[in-house]
Amino acid sequence: MIRHTEFLDNFSDKFLQTDFGKGVLLAGVVLGYTAYAQVRRSTGENSWGKIQDAPLYKQLNFGKLELRDVKRHLSRIPEFIKAYRIDPASLLEDLTAYSQELILKSGNANLGVDGNFAFVTGFMNSKRYFYEIYKDCMQSKEQSAETQESIGGSADEE
């Protein structure tokens, strides 16, 4: 699986040019995608629903997040994947591990205004960024689904 994070280099913000900044933004993507999955699971598989209704969304103190808060929520991703049957789990696990690695490498202790802004940017754009990062995997998954539909059904129907 190829992770396409080169779009992060297009941001001119100095905070996002650091590993810590990239890790925080990607943590926002992970947790935002997870929050959407929580809502999707509760409202039906074909609806993304309102992110404000996600339990995870209600637990985040936007604008006042500390690094320990982000770490605490990231450490719960395996639990969320299992409880909400998040698909594609392997991609979400990969992005979680990568964001954690970037954060741990930097050794920063405070998110501050820049970190909170980067986190919320990732969170609110999570679906778009997730699909951009894993565009190869997501396109092949969509093509596989279209192929199944065109031949008269899905593999589940056999």
C-alpha positions in Angstrom: 0.0 0.0 0.0 1.3 3.4 -1.0 0.8 6.4 1.2 0.5 9.6 -0.8 1.3 12.4 1.7 3.1 14.7 -0.8 0.2 17.1 -0.8 1.3 18.1 2.7 4.4 19.7 1.2 2.1 22.2 -0.6 1.1 23.9 2.6 3.2 27.0 3.2 2.5 27.1 7.0 5.8 26.6 8.8 4.1 24.4 11.4 3.0 22.0 8.7 6.5 21.8 7.3 7.6 20.0 10.5 7.1 16.3 11.3 5.2 17.3 14.3 2.8 19.5 12.3 2.3 16.8 9.7 1.7 14.2 12.5 -0.9 16.4 14.2 -2.7 17.1 10.9 -2.8 13.4 10.1 -4.0 12.6 13.6 -6.9 15.0 12.8 -7.5 13.0 9.6 -7.5 9.7 11.5 -9.9 10.9 14.2 -12.1 12.8 11.8 -12.5 9.7 9.6 -13.2 7.7 12.7 -15.9 10.1 13.9 -17.6 10.0 10.4 -17.5 6.2 10.6 -19.2 6.3 14.0 -22.0 8.4 12.6 -22.2 6.3 9.5 -22.5 3.1 11.6 -25.4 4.6 13.6 -27.3 6.2 10.7 -26.9 3.4 8.1 -24.1 2.2 5.9 -25.0 4.5 3.0 -25.1 7.8 4.9 -22.2 9.7 6.3 -24.5 11.7 8.7 -23.6 14.7 10.7 -20.2 14.6 12.3 -21.5 16.6 15.2 -23.5 13.5 16.3 -20.4 11.3 16.6 -19.4 10.3 20.2 -15.8 11.1 19.4 -16.7 14.6 18.2 -18.3 15.3 21.5 -15.2 14.2 23.4 -12.8 16.6 21.6 -12.3 20.0 23.1 -11.6 21.8 19.8 -9.3 24.8 20.1 -8.0 23.7 23.5 -6.6 20.3 22.7 -3.4 19.2 24.4 -1.0 16.7 23.0 -2.1 14.2 25.7 -5.7 14.4 24.4 -4.6 13.6 20.9 -2.5 10.7 22.1 -5.3 9.4 24.3 -7.8 9.3 21.4 -5.2 7.9 18.9 -4.5 5.1 21.3 -8.2 4.1 21.1 -8.3 3.6 17.3 -8.0 -0.2 17.5 -11.0 -0.2 19.8 -13.0 2.1 17.5 -12.1 0.0 14.4 -13.5 -3.1 16.1 -16.6 -1.5 17.7 -17.7 0.4 14.6 -16.3 -2.1 12.0 -14.5 0.6 10.2 -13.5 -0.2 6.7 -10.8 0.0 5.4 -9.3 -0.9 8.7 -5.8 -1.6 7.4 -5.6 1.8 5.9 -6.8 3.6 9.0 -4.3 1.5 11.1 -1.5 2.5 8.8 -2.3 6.2 8.9 -2.7 6.1 12.7 0.7 4.4 13.1 2.3 7.0 10.7 0.8 10.0 12.5 1.9 8.6 15.8 5.4 8.0 14.5 5.7 11.6 13.3 4.4 12.9 16.6 6.8 10.7 18.7 9.8 11.6 16.6 9.4 15.3 17.2 9.2 15.3 21.0 7.0 18.4 21.2 4.8 18.7 24.3 2.4 21.5 23.4 0.0 21.8 20.4 -0.7 25.5 20.9 -2.7 27.5 18.4 -0.8 26.1 15.4 -1.3 22.5 16.5 -5.0 23.0 17.2 -5.5 24.7 13.9 -3.6 21.9 12.1 -5.6 19.2 13.9 -9.0 20.8 13.1 -7.9 21.2 9.5 -7.2 17.5 9.3 -10.4 16.6 11.2 -12.7 18.7 9.1 -11.1 17.6 5.8 -10.7 14.0 6.9 -12.6 12.2 4.2 -11.0 14.2 1.4 -7.5 13.9 2.8 -7.9 10.1 3.6 -9.0 9.4 0.0 -6.1 11.6 -1.3 -3.5 9.7 0.9 -4.8 6.3 -0.2 -6.1 7.2 -3.6 -4.6 4.1 -5.2 -6.2 1.7 -2.8 -9.5 3.6 -2.8 -9.7 3.7 -6.6 -9.0 0.0 -6.9 -11.7 -0.7 -4.3 -14.3 1.4 -6.1 -13.4 -0.3 -9.5 -13.8 -3.7 -7.9 -17.2 -2.7 -6.6 -18.2 -1.3 -10.0 -17.1 -4.5 -11.7 -19.1 -6.7 -9.3 -22.2 -4.5 -10.0 -21.7 -4.7 -13.8 -21.6 -8.5 -13.7 -24.8 -8.8 -11.8 -24.2 -8.6 -8.1 -21.7 -8.8 -5.4 -19.6 -11.6 -4.0 -21.9 -11.6 -1.0 -24.8 -12.8 -3.1 -23.0 -16.0 -4.3 
